[in-house]
Amino acid sequence: MGTKTTIIIFVLYPISIGGTKMEISPVFTVLGIINTVISVIACPIIAGYKNRSVVGWIFGGLFLGLIGLIIVACLPRKD
């Protein structure tokens, strides 16, 4: 059996691949934080206009990011 290498990437921590140390660029970290902040703000606003759970979509924006924003934007209005 071959050796499996599992790489777990944490946003703020360096990772190791084959003995060499790679660091995640600070630009990607900043872009990820900006994406999360925009999603956490925009998801509940859109959810409120569509009569959806605002608190639920705060967490949806936090955990799903841009995908959560797309999902809440595509949901139909709840009457």
Backbone hydrogen bonds, N-H to C=O, Kabsch-Sander energy under -0.5 kcal/mol:
donor,donor_aa,acceptor,acceptor_aa,energy
6,T,4,K,-0.6
7,I,5,T,-0.5
8,I,6,T,-0.6
9,I,7,I,-0.6
10,F,8,I,-0.6
13,Y,10,F,-0.6
15,I,22,M,-2.4
17,I,20,T,-2.3
20,T,17,I,-1.9
22,M,15,I,-2.5
22,M,20,T,-0.6
28,F,25,S,-0.6
29,T,25,S,-1.4
30,V,26,P,-2.5
31,L,27,V,-2.5
32,G,28,F,-2.2
33,I,29,T,-2.1
34,I,30,V,-2.6
35,N,31,L,-2.5
36,T,32,G,-2.1
37,V,33,I,-2.5
38,I,34,I,-2.6
39,S,35,N,-2.2
40,V,36,T,-2.7
41,I,37,V,-1.7
42,A,38,I,-3.1
43,C,39,S,-2.3
45,I,41,I,-0.9
46,I,42,A,-2.6
47,A,43,C,-2.6
48,G,44,P,-2.2
49,Y,45,I,-1.7
50,K,46,I,-1.3
51,N,48,G,-1.3
52,R,47,A,-3.2
54,V,52,R,-0.5
57,W,53,S,-1.7
58,I,54,V,-1.2
59,F,55,V,-1.5
60,G,56,G,-1.8
61,G,57,W,-2.2
62,L,58,I,-1.9
63,F,59,F,-2.8
64,L,60,G,-2.4
65,G,61,G,-1.2
67,I,64,L,-1.3
69,L,65,G,-1.7
70,I,66,L,-2.1
71,I,67,I,-2.4
72,V,68,G,-2.6
73,A,69,L,-1.7
74,C,70,I,-1.5
75,L,71,I,-0.9
78,K,50,K,-2.2
79,D,77,R,-0.5
